[in-house]
Structures are given as structure tokens and as C-alpha cells.
Amino acid sequence: MNLRSLHIKVSVSVAAAAMVVVALSAQFFYQRSYEKSFADSQRSVRQLLETVQATAAIAAYVGNRELAQQVVTGLTQNDIVVGARIQAENEVLGRDGKSADDVRQSLVAVTLYAPFDEEETVGTLAVVPNGPLIEARARDSAMATAIGLAAQAAVVALLVLILVYWLMTRPLAQLSGRLHRITPGDGGRVEVAGRHNGDEIGQLSGDINALLHTVEAMLEEERQLRHRVEQLETRFRGIFEDSSAGIFLVRENGQLITANPAFFRLTGFDETQAANSRQTSLLEPVFLDALEAGSLIQLAALTGRPHSADLRLRRATGDGRERWVHCIFSPASKTQQTATVEGVIYDVTERKYAEQRSRELAETDTLTGLRNRQSIEDALHRLINQRGVSDTRFAVLLIDLDRFKFINDNYGHDAGDRVLVAIAQRLRKLVRDSDLVARIGGDEFLLVLNHAGNLQMVQRIAQKILDAQQAPIEVQAGVLETIGMSIGIALYPEHGDNPLSLRKHADQAMYQVKHSGKNRFAIYDPAHNQPTSHLETNR
């Protein structure tokens, strides 16, 4: 038996309440019954006195002792009286039984009046009540009343327990048992007995069934959701493991948390090495551009937005070239201690080199390998923008080959190409690495002399270029030809503050050389709108 069951608790509670009520009620009704029984006995004694009062009055009036003795003897025959006496004036006419002093009881007395004059007192009639008997009868009557009341209370309590058990605790216990046997999700329901339709137990059963239905729906939804999550997890795990892109998680300080196999393949970073370096940054061992990678991670963590760039890895390609990857850093999560950033890298080495080749093709003359017109124009723009805050001078030299048309017409285009290649090689050797050399047309070249400190330096370089052209060029096997140059020079910022004006003024100076004998250089003179010519000395 389960001592904590509802039935036991209700039974104990009802029994305890019944005992308290019985005890209080019995005490109250016992006292009341005792007092009533005692008062009834006292009243019976007085009624006895009143019954024989007339006879006793006659005996006292006439002084008849025999009659008086008969009266008192008759009184003592009653069990509630233990003594009686009739007294006329100071004389006792009749006495029977015990006196008041013998039993220590108070007397109950009535006054005797004359038969013919109700105002004349002739004596007294006194009796000694049987106090112990009266009290015993009062106690017995009160006890019987209390026991009857207790029995009634016990019967009521028992009936209440039976009704409570039958109408409440038993159905609740059955409901609890059926509910206990139901496993959420198995479709089980609590059956409602017909007699409980519409009452609180029936309503409770209905609410439990509704709750079970809701729980089953939630469990089914959770089961389906878990299944979808497992499918997605499997799918994303497959993507993570099989992706050709490197996927990794790092903390804000660059510490590696986890990475997929592609990351290790791309970076050459060993998984064992990664496991041993969880507390150190992976940026230096992985990226050549470690500072830029760290900045991107910091930006992603601070702004909450993705940031990307092309970065170089320390691991080179199989043919020794630099390996490039495109990196995307996105915020993953943030705690009070540190932010987590997700990184995705994929190999863009071929794209970078293809872009570089395309850029070279777009900016390079295919025959000579020098810059082309567009490239030198862009370089001039950048150079002028950089010089915007300083007074550093640079010079633009526009070169046109002399006798090139003669070579082309007499020896063919292959010979002309040999000449252009040779001139390009000579020009590259004659200028500094900081200077720019470009082929801008058929036989036209353009040089930009950076940091042209003074005019004498520019003139010296121009003369050096002219002198170098005195060496003949083999245009065909065993055939040597000498090629001259006409050079026009414009200075920044004196002769122009944009590429167009600088080229225009250098072109004007160059054509002045053409018209005045060729194989010379001339510097544009804005004051006279005429270039200053310098004859090439041929020693």
C-alpha cells in the first residue's frame, strides 16, 4: 500500500477531522447532558416533596407523629432520597434514613402551611437527595449521549470516506494509473467513464487528452525537425568535408578552431601541426600576407560583415610559383571572451596569373616587350597625381627612328622588327629601373625619366641614347645598318600638367628635329614656342 496515495491522505485527513469534531462535540454535549440529567433529578426530588406536602402539612398541623413517620418512610422508599424528616416548630415529628450531616449533602426542604390558612406556617418537610446516585445517572446519561454522538459522527465520517473514495479518489487514482501507463507519442488516451461526463473529472480527462494530443504533435514536429536537421547536418558535413574550397573557423586573434581537409591541402598546413598550435595564430605559418589577413579577420569581427581579398600563401605551387587564394572572412559568432570568424579560401592562382598575363598583354607591346601606349598613358596619369603635392620634375622623351622606313622598304618587315627589338633592348639598358620605356607606335618610343633633377641630366641622358645608336644593327645575315633618332623633350611641370600636353609639346620638339636634320634631340621652349635643338655630336 502506498502511504502517500491520495486515498490514504484523504482518509487520514477525514478521520483526523472527524476525531477532532467528535472530541469537541462529545465534550460539549456530555456537559450539557450531564447538567440536564442532574437538573431533572433535582426536579424529581421537588416533585416528590410537592406530592406529599399536603399530607405532611396535616401531620404537622395536628402533631400526628404516626402520620408524619409514614410520610418520611414513604419518601425514603424512593431511591433518589436517602433521608427525610418532618419538623413542627422545634419538634421533629418524623425522621427516616440518613441525615444531611451523614452524607454531606444539602437538604431540599419545603414549608408546610396550615390546611385552613395558607398563610400560617406549621412546619417544614426536608429530604436528603441521593447525590451519588443522581450524579451517576447524570454521568451515564451524558456518556450515552456522547457515545451516540460519536457513533453518529463515525458513521458520517465513514460514509464521507466511502463517497469521497467512490466519487473522487478512486476515479483520480484510476485516471492517474491510466495516465502513468501512457507513453507520450504512442497514441494512447485517457478513457472517461460515462458517469463522469460533464463533471470536473471528465473535464480533467478531456484536458489531459488534449494535452497528450498537443504533446504528440510537438513530438512529431520535433522528430521531423530533428530528421531534417540530421539530413542538413549530413549534407553540410559532406559539403564541409568534400568541398574544394578551404573552410575554417578562427578566433579573432587568428587561433585555428577547426578546418576541413581542403584547407590543409591548399595551405600545406599539417593537421597534427594545427592540433599542436591551437593556442597560436595560424596567420604567419599560412599566409605571406599575414598582416592583411589579420586585418580582414578584425574587420569581419568588428563590423559584423564579410570582408574578402586575394592573398598569397606561403606554400608555393608545384612549379614554384606563388600560390594565390581568394579569402572571405565572415563573422560566425561572438561571446564575451572572443569573436569567432569563418574563413573560406579557394585557389585563384591560375586566375591571378591569367589576369597578370592579360594585363601584360593589355599593357605590353608584344614585339618589344615594352609598355604600350595605354600603359604609358596610365603611368603618366599616376605619376602626375603623385606629383600633385611636390615639385619633383620628370621628363618626357618622344623618340622617332630615322631611316626606319628605308629599312622596312628595302629589307622587309622582319628586318624592321629586328630593328625595333634591338632599339628596345638598348633603351632599357640606357635608363634606370625607375624610368619608364614604351613603344607607342610603329617606330615611335616614349621615355619617362623620373626624378629629372636638372636640365643637364636630361640632356646628358638624351645624348647618351643618341650615342648608343651609332652601333649598327644586323638587319639580315651579314647586313648591318645604322639607325638614327629624332628626340623631342618636354618637362613636367614646365611644359604641361597632363599627359596630353606633355606628349604634344614633346611631339612638337621632335618634329622640329626632323625638319632640322634629324639624329638630334630638342627641348620644347614655351617662351618662344620653338624647341631648342641640340646637334648630335658624332665622334
C-alpha positions as CSV (number, residue, x, y, z in Angstrom):
1,M,0.0,0.0,0.0
2,N,1.3,3.4,-0.9
3,L,1.1,5.5,2.2
4,R,1.4,8.7,0.0
5,S,-1.5,7.9,-2.2
6,L,-4.4,10.4,-2.4
7,H,-6.8,7.9,-0.9
8,I,-4.7,7.4,2.2
9,K,-4.2,11.1,2.6
10,V,-7.9,11.9,2.2
11,S,-8.9,9.0,4.6
12,V,-6.4,10.2,7.3
13,S,-7.5,13.8,6.9
14,V,-11.2,12.9,7.1
15,A,-10.6,10.6,10.1
16,A,-8.5,13.3,11.9
17,A,-11.1,15.9,11.2
18,A,-13.9,13.5,12.4
19,M,-11.9,12.8,15.6
20,V,-11.5,16.4,16.4
21,V,-15.2,17.2,15.7
22,V,-16.3,14.1,17.8
23,A,-14.0,15.1,20.7
24,L,-15.2,18.7,20.8
25,S,-18.9,17.7,20.2
26,A,-18.7,14.9,22.8
27,Q,-17.2,17.2,25.4
28,F,-19.9,19.8,24.7
29,F,-22.9,17.5,24.7
30,Y,-21.6,15.5,27.6
31,Q,-21.5,18.6,29.7
32,R,-24.9,19.7,28.5
33,S,-26.4,16.2,29.0
34,Y,-24.9,15.9,32.5
35,E,-26.3,19.2,33.6
36,K,-29.7,18.4,32.2
37,S,-29.8,15.0,33.9
38,F,-28.8,16.4,37.2
39,A,-31.4,19.1,36.9
40,D,-34.1,16.6,36.1
41,S,-33.2,14.6,39.2
42,Q,-33.4,17.7,41.3
43,R,-36.7,18.5,39.8
44,S,-37.9,14.9,40.6
45,V,-37.0,15.4,44.2
46,R,-39.0,18.6,44.4
47,Q,-41.9,16.9,42.7
48,L,-41.8,14.1,45.4
49,L,-41.9,16.8,48.1
50,E,-44.8,18.6,46.4
51,T,-46.7,15.2,46.2
52,V,-46.6,14.6,50.0
53,Q,-46.6,18.2,51.0
54,A,-50.3,18.3,51.8
55,T,-50.2,15.1,53.9
56,A,-47.1,16.3,55.7
57,A,-48.8,19.6,56.5
58,I,-51.8,17.9,58.1
59,A,-49.4,15.7,60.2
60,A,-47.5,18.8,61.3
61,Y,-50.7,20.8,61.9
62,V,-52.3,18.1,64.2
63,G,-49.0,16.9,65.6
64,N,-49.7,13.3,64.4
65,R,-46.3,11.5,64.7
66,E,-47.6,8.3,63.1
67,L,-48.8,10.0,60.0
68,A,-45.5,12.0,59.8
69,Q,-43.5,8.9,60.1
70,Q,-45.4,7.2,57.3
71,V,-44.8,10.2,55.1
72,V,-41.0,10.2,55.6
73,T,-40.8,6.5,55.4
74,G,-42.6,6.6,52.0
75,L,-40.2,9.3,50.8
76,T,-37.1,7.2,51.7
77,Q,-38.5,4.4,49.7
78,N,-37.6,6.3,46.6
79,D,-34.0,5.6,45.5
80,I,-33.3,9.3,44.9
81,V,-33.9,10.1,48.6
82,V,-31.7,8.7,51.3
83,G,-33.2,10.6,54.3
84,A,-36.3,12.7,55.3
85,R,-37.8,14.5,58.3
86,I,-40.9,16.5,59.2
87,Q,-40.4,19.2,61.8
88,A,-43.2,21.2,63.5
89,E,-41.8,24.2,65.2
90,N,-38.8,22.9,67.2
91,E,-40.1,19.3,67.4
92,V,-39.3,16.5,64.9
93,L,-42.5,14.6,64.2
94,G,-41.0,12.0,61.9
95,R,-37.5,11.0,60.6
96,D,-36.2,8.2,58.4
97,G,-32.9,7.4,56.6
98,K,-29.7,9.4,56.8
99,S,-29.3,13.0,57.9
100,A,-27.6,15.7,55.8
101,D,-24.6,15.6,58.0
102,D,-24.1,11.8,57.4
103,V,-23.9,12.1,53.6
104,R,-22.7,15.7,53.5
105,Q,-25.5,16.7,51.2
106,S,-27.5,19.8,51.3
107,L,-31.2,19.4,52.3
108,V,-34.1,20.0,49.9
109,A,-36.9,21.5,52.0
110,V,-40.4,22.9,51.6
111,T,-42.5,24.9,54.0
112,L,-45.7,23.3,55.4
113,Y,-48.8,25.6,55.7
114,A,-51.9,25.0,57.8
115,P,-54.7,23.3,55.8
116,F,-57.2,26.1,56.5
117,D,-54.9,29.1,56.5
118,E,-52.3,29.2,53.8
119,E,-50.5,32.0,55.5
120,E,-49.9,30.0,58.7
121,T,-46.6,28.0,58.8
122,V,-46.9,24.8,60.7
123,G,-43.5,23.2,59.9
124,T,-41.0,22.1,57.3
125,L,-40.6,18.9,55.2
126,A,-36.9,18.3,54.3
127,V,-35.3,15.4,52.4
128,V,-31.7,14.4,51.7
129,P,-31.2,13.7,48.0
130,N,-29.2,10.6,46.9
131,G,-26.4,12.7,45.4
132,P,-24.1,9.9,44.2
133,L,-27.0,8.2,42.5
134,I,-28.1,11.4,40.9
135,E,-24.6,12.1,39.7
136,A,-24.1,8.6,38.5
137,R,-27.4,8.7,36.5
138,A,-26.4,12.1,35.1
139,R,-23.0,10.8,34.0
140,D,-24.5,7.6,32.5
141,S,-27.0,9.7,30.5
142,A,-24.3,12.1,29.4
143,M,-22.0,9.3,28.4
144,A,-24.7,7.6,26.5
145,T,-25.4,10.8,24.6
146,A,-21.7,11.4,23.9
147,I,-21.2,7.8,22.7
148,G,-24.3,8.0,20.5
149,L,-23.0,11.3,19.0
150,A,-19.5,9.8,18.5
151,A,-21.1,6.8,16.8
152,Q,-23.1,9.1,14.5
153,A,-20.0,11.1,13.7
154,A,-18.1,7.9,12.9
155,V,-20.8,6.7,10.7
156,V,-21.0,10.0,8.9
157,A,-17.2,10.1,8.6
158,L,-17.2,6.6,7.2
159,L,-19.9,7.5,4.7
160,V,-18.0,10.6,3.7
161,L,-14.9,8.5,3.2
162,I,-16.8,6.0,1.1
163,L,-18.4,8.7,-1.0
164,V,-15.1,10.6,-1.4
165,Y,-13.3,7.4,-2.4
166,W,-16.0,6.3,-4.8
167,L,-16.7,9.7,-6.3
168,M,-13.2,11.4,-6.2
169,T,-10.2,9.5,-5.0
170,R,-10.9,6.2,-6.9
171,P,-11.6,7.9,-10.2
172,L,-8.5,10.1,-9.7
173,A,-6.4,7.1,-8.9
174,Q,-7.7,5.2,-11.9
175,L,-7.0,8.4,-14.0
176,S,-3.5,8.6,-12.6
177,G,-2.8,4.9,-13.3
178,R,-4.0,5.1,-16.9
179,L,-2.0,8.3,-17.5
180,H,1.0,6.7,-15.9
181,R,0.8,3.8,-18.4
182,I,0.6,6.1,-21.4
183,T,3.9,6.9,-23.2
184,P,3.8,10.3,-25.0
185,G,3.7,9.7,-28.7
186,D,2.2,6.2,-28.6
187,G,-1.3,7.4,-29.4
188,G,-2.7,6.3,-26.0
189,R,-5.6,8.3,-24.5
190,V,-7.3,8.5,-21.1
191,E,-10.8,6.9,-21.2
192,V,-13.6,8.9,-19.5
193,A,-16.2,6.9,-17.6
194,G,-19.8,7.7,-18.5
195,R,-20.8,8.8,-15.0
196,H,-18.1,11.5,-15.1
197,N,-19.2,13.2,-18.3
198,G,-19.7,16.8,-17.5
199,D,-18.1,16.8,-14.1
200,E,-14.6,18.0,-13.1
201,I,-13.0,14.6,-13.5
202,G,-14.5,14.3,-17.0
203,Q,-13.2,17.8,-17.8
204,L,-9.8,16.9,-16.4
205,S,-9.7,13.8,-18.5
206,G,-10.5,15.8,-21.6
207,D,-7.9,18.4,-20.8
208,I,-5.3,15.6,-20.4
209,N,-6.2,14.0,-23.7
210,A,-6.0,17.5,-25.4
211,L,-2.6,18.0,-23.7
212,L,-1.4,14.5,-24.9
213,H,-2.5,15.4,-28.4
214,T,-0.6,18.6,-28.3
215,V,2.5,16.8,-26.9
216,E,2.3,14.2,-29.6
217,A,2.0,16.9,-32.3
218,M,5.0,18.7,-30.8
219,L,7.0,15.4,-30.5
220,E,6.2,14.6,-34.1
221,E,7.2,18.1,-35.2
222,E,10.4,17.8,-33.2
223,R,11.0,14.4,-34.7
224,Q,10.6,15.7,-38.2
225,L,12.7,18.8,-37.4
226,R,15.4,16.5,-35.9
227,H,15.3,14.4,-39.1
228,R,15.6,17.5,-41.3
229,V,18.5,18.8,-39.1
230,E,20.2,15.4,-39.4
231,Q,19.8,15.5,-43.1
232,L,21.1,19.0,-43.3
233,E,23.9,18.2,-41.0
234,T,24.9,15.2,-43.1
235,R,24.6,17.3,-46.3
236,F,26.6,20.2,-44.8
237,R,29.1,17.8,-43.3
238,G,29.5,16.4,-46.8
239,I,29.9,19.8,-48.2
240,F,32.4,20.8,-45.5
241,E,34.4,17.6,-45.9
242,D,34.3,17.3,-49.7
243,S,34.4,20.9,-50.7
244,S,37.3,22.0,-52.9
245,A,37.3,25.3,-51.0
246,G,39.1,25.5,-47.7
247,I,36.7,26.2,-44.9
248,F,37.9,27.0,-41.4
249,L,37.0,28.7,-38.1
250,V,39.4,31.1,-36.3
251,R,39.2,33.3,-33.3
252,E,39.7,37.0,-33.6
253,N,43.4,36.6,-32.7
254,G,43.9,34.1,-35.5
255,Q,43.8,30.9,-33.5
256,L,42.5,27.9,-35.5
257,I,39.4,26.2,-34.2
258,T,38.6,23.7,-36.9
259,A,39.1,23.3,-40.7
260,N,38.1,20.9,-43.5
261,P,40.6,18.7,-45.4
262,A,40.6,21.2,-48.4
263,F,42.1,23.9,-46.1
264,F,45.0,21.7,-45.2
265,R,45.5,20.6,-48.9
266,L,45.6,24.2,-50.1
267,T,47.8,25.7,-47.3
268,G,50.1,22.7,-46.8
269,F,49.4,23.2,-43.1
270,D,49.7,19.8,-41.3
271,E,46.7,18.7,-39.3
272,T,49.0,17.5,-36.5
273,Q,50.8,20.8,-36.5
274,A,47.4,22.5,-36.4
275,A,46.3,20.4,-33.4
276,N,49.5,21.3,-31.6
277,S,49.2,25.1,-32.3
278,R,45.6,25.7,-31.2
279,Q,46.9,28.5,-28.9
280,T,48.9,30.3,-31.5
281,S,47.9,32.2,-34.6
282,L,47.9,30.4,-38.0
283,L,48.3,33.6,-40.0
284,E,52.1,33.7,-40.1
285,P,52.6,30.0,-40.9
286,V,49.9,30.1,-43.7
287,F,49.8,33.5,-45.3
288,L,52.6,35.5,-46.8
289,D,50.2,38.5,-46.4
290,A,49.7,37.7,-42.7
291,L,49.0,41.3,-41.7
292,E,46.4,41.8,-44.4
293,A,44.7,38.5,-43.4
294,G,44.7,39.6,-39.7
295,S,43.1,42.9,-40.7
296,L,40.4,41.2,-42.6
297,I,39.6,39.0,-39.6
298,Q,39.5,42.0,-37.3
299,L,37.2,43.9,-39.7
300,A,34.8,41.0,-40.0
301,A,34.6,40.6,-36.2
302,L,34.2,44.4,-35.6
303,T,31.7,45.3,-38.4
304,G,29.7,42.1,-38.5
305,R,30.0,41.9,-42.3
306,P,32.0,39.7,-44.6
307,H,35.4,41.0,-46.0
308,S,37.4,39.5,-48.8
309,A,40.7,39.8,-50.6
310,D,43.2,37.9,-52.7
311,L,46.1,36.8,-50.5
312,R,49.3,34.8,-51.1
313,L,50.0,31.6,-49.3
314,R,53.4,30.5,-48.1
315,R,53.0,27.2,-49.8
316,A,54.1,27.6,-53.5
317,T,52.6,25.7,-56.4
318,G,54.2,22.6,-57.8
319,D,56.1,24.6,-60.4
320,G,57.4,27.1,-57.8
321,R,55.0,30.0,-58.5
322,E,53.3,31.9,-55.7
323,R,50.0,30.4,-54.7
324,W,47.1,32.8,-54.6
325,V,43.8,32.2,-52.8
326,H,40.7,34.3,-52.5
327,C,39.7,34.7,-48.9
328,I,36.3,35.5,-47.5
329,F,36.1,36.2,-43.8
330,S,32.6,36.3,-42.2
331,P,31.6,36.7,-38.6
332,A,30.4,33.4,-37.2
333,S,29.6,34.1,-33.5
334,K,30.6,36.3,-30.7
335,T,31.0,35.6,-27.0
336,Q,32.1,37.8,-24.1
337,Q,35.6,36.4,-24.4
338,T,36.3,36.5,-28.2
339,A,34.7,36.6,-31.6
340,T,34.7,33.6,-34.0
341,V,35.3,34.2,-37.7
342,E,34.5,31.8,-40.5
343,G,37.0,31.8,-43.4
344,V,36.6,30.4,-46.9
345,I,39.6,30.2,-49.2
346,Y,39.8,28.8,-52.8
347,D,42.7,28.6,-55.2
348,V,42.8,31.5,-57.7
349,T,46.4,31.1,-58.7
350,E,45.6,30.4,-62.3
351,R,43.2,33.3,-62.4
352,K,45.7,35.6,-60.9
353,Y,48.4,34.6,-63.4
354,A,45.8,34.8,-66.2
355,E,44.9,38.3,-65.1
356,Q,48.6,39.2,-64.9
357,R,49.1,37.8,-68.5
358,S,46.0,39.7,-69.7
359,R,47.3,42.8,-68.0
360,E,50.7,42.3,-69.5
361,L,49.1,41.8,-73.0
362,A,47.0,44.8,-72.5
363,E,49.8,47.0,-71.3
364,T,52.8,45.5,-73.2
365,D,53.9,45.8,-76.8
366,T,54.0,42.2,-78.0
367,L,57.0,42.7,-80.2
368,T,59.4,44.5,-77.9
369,G,58.1,43.7,-74.5
370,L,57.9,47.4,-73.6
371,R,54.9,49.2,-72.3
372,N,52.3,50.1,-74.9
373,R,50.6,53.5,-75.5
374,Q,47.7,52.8,-73.0
375,S,50.1,51.6,-70.3
376,I,52.4,54.7,-70.5
377,E,49.3,57.0,-70.6
378,D,48.1,55.4,-67.3
379,A,51.6,55.6,-65.8
380,L,51.8,59.3,-66.7
381,H,48.4,60.0,-65.0
382,R,49.5,58.2,-61.9
383,L,52.9,60.0,-61.9
384,I,51.2,63.4,-62.3
385,N,48.7,62.6,-59.5
386,Q,51.6,61.6,-57.2
387,R,53.5,64.8,-58.1
388,G,50.5,66.9,-57.2
389,V,51.8,67.7,-53.7
390,S,55.5,68.0,-54.6
391,D,57.7,69.9,-57.1
392,T,59.7,66.8,-58.3
393,R,60.4,67.1,-62.0
394,F,60.2,64.4,-64.6
395,A,60.9,64.5,-68.4
396,V,59.1,63.0,-71.3
397,L,61.2,62.0,-74.3
398,L,59.4,61.2,-77.6
399,I,61.6,59.2,-80.0
400,D,61.1,58.7,-83.7
401,L,63.5,56.4,-85.6
402,D,65.4,57.8,-88.6
403,R,65.7,55.6,-91.7
404,F,63.2,53.0,-90.4
405,K,61.0,53.3,-93.4
406,F,64.1,52.7,-95.6
407,I,64.9,49.5,-93.7
408,N,61.3,48.3,-93.9
409,D,61.0,49.0,-97.6
410,N,64.4,47.6,-98.6
411,Y,64.8,44.6,-96.3
412,G,61.3,43.7,-95.3
413,H,59.2,43.8,-92.2
414,D,61.2,41.1,-90.5
415,A,64.3,43.4,-90.7
416,G,62.2,46.2,-89.3
417,D,61.1,44.0,-86.4
418,R,64.7,43.2,-85.7
419,V,65.5,46.9,-85.6
420,L,62.6,47.6,-83.2
421,V,63.6,44.8,-80.8
422,A,67.2,46.0,-80.8
423,I,66.3,49.6,-80.1
424,A,64.0,48.5,-77.3
425,Q,66.8,46.5,-75.7
426,R,69.2,49.4,-76.0
427,L,66.7,51.8,-74.4
428,R,66.0,49.5,-71.4
429,K,69.8,49.3,-70.8
430,L,70.3,53.0,-71.0
431,V,67.7,54.2,-68.4
432,R,67.3,53.5,-64.7
433,D,64.8,51.0,-63.3
434,S,62.7,53.8,-62.0
435,D,62.3,55.2,-65.6
436,L,59.6,54.1,-68.0
437,V,60.1,53.0,-71.6
438,A,57.2,52.4,-74.0
439,R,56.6,51.8,-77.7
440,I,53.6,54.0,-78.7
441,G,53.5,53.5,-82.4
442,G,55.2,51.8,-85.4
443,D,58.7,53.4,-84.9
444,E,57.9,55.7,-82.0
445,F,59.1,55.3,-78.5
446,L,58.4,57.3,-75.3
447,L,60.6,57.5,-72.3
448,V,59.7,59.0,-68.9
449,L,62.8,60.0,-66.9
450,N,61.7,60.0,-63.3
451,H,63.3,62.4,-60.8
452,A,64.8,64.6,-63.5
453,G,66.7,66.9,-61.1
454,N,68.1,69.3,-63.6
455,L,68.1,70.0,-67.3
456,Q,71.7,69.0,-67.7
457,M,70.9,65.5,-66.5
458,V,68.1,65.2,-69.1
459,Q,70.4,66.4,-71.8
460,R,73.1,64.0,-70.8
461,I,70.8,61.0,-71.0
462,A,69.3,62.1,-74.3
463,Q,72.8,62.4,-75.7
464,K,73.7,59.0,-74.3
465,I,70.8,57.5,-76.1
466,L,71.8,59.1,-79.4
467,D,75.4,58.0,-79.0
468,A,74.3,54.4,-78.4
469,Q,72.5,54.3,-81.8
470,Q,75.8,54.7,-83.7
471,A,76.3,51.0,-83.2
472,P,75.0,49.2,-86.4
473,I,72.2,46.7,-86.2
474,E,72.2,43.4,-88.2
475,V,69.0,43.6,-90.2
476,Q,69.8,40.5,-92.3
477,A,72.5,37.9,-92.2
478,G,75.7,39.8,-92.8
479,V,73.9,43.1,-93.4
480,L,74.4,46.0,-90.9
481,E,72.6,49.3,-90.9
482,T,72.8,52.3,-88.6
483,I,69.6,53.8,-87.3
484,G,69.3,57.4,-86.1
485,M,66.8,59.0,-83.8
486,S,64.9,62.3,-83.5
487,I,64.1,63.0,-79.8
488,G,61.7,65.7,-78.6
489,I,61.7,66.5,-74.9
490,A,59.0,68.1,-72.6
491,L,59.5,68.7,-68.9
492,Y,56.9,68.4,-66.1
493,P,55.6,70.8,-64.8
494,E,57.1,73.5,-67.0
495,H,55.8,72.2,-70.3
496,G,52.4,70.7,-69.2
497,D,50.5,69.3,-66.3
498,N,48.8,66.5,-68.1
499,P,49.9,63.6,-70.4
500,L,48.3,65.1,-73.5
501,S,50.1,68.5,-73.2
502,L,53.4,66.8,-72.4
503,R,53.2,64.5,-75.3
504,K,52.0,67.3,-77.6
505,H,54.9,69.5,-76.7
506,A,57.5,66.6,-76.9
507,D,56.0,65.8,-80.3
508,Q,56.4,69.4,-81.5
509,A,60.1,69.3,-80.3
510,M,60.6,66.0,-82.1
511,Y,59.2,67.2,-85.4
512,Q,61.4,70.3,-85.2
513,V,64.4,67.9,-85.0
514,K,63.0,66.1,-88.1
515,H,62.9,69.3,-90.0
516,S,66.3,70.5,-89.0
517,G,68.5,67.5,-89.8
518,K,67.4,64.5,-87.7
519,N,69.5,62.4,-85.3
520,R,69.3,65.1,-82.6
521,F,67.2,66.0,-79.5
522,A,65.4,69.2,-78.8
523,I,63.7,70.5,-75.7
524,Y,60.5,72.4,-76.0
525,D,60.8,76.1,-75.3
526,P,57.4,77.5,-74.3
527,A,58.7,81.1,-74.2
528,H,59.4,81.1,-78.0
529,N,57.0,78.3,-78.9
530,Q,60.0,76.8,-80.6
531,P,62.0,73.8,-79.4
532,T,65.7,74.2,-78.5
533,S,67.7,71.9,-80.8
534,H,70.9,70.1,-80.0
535,L,73.0,68.6,-82.7
536,E,74.2,65.1,-82.1
537,T,78.0,65.0,-81.9
538,N,79.3,62.1,-83.7
539,R,82.8,61.3,-82.7
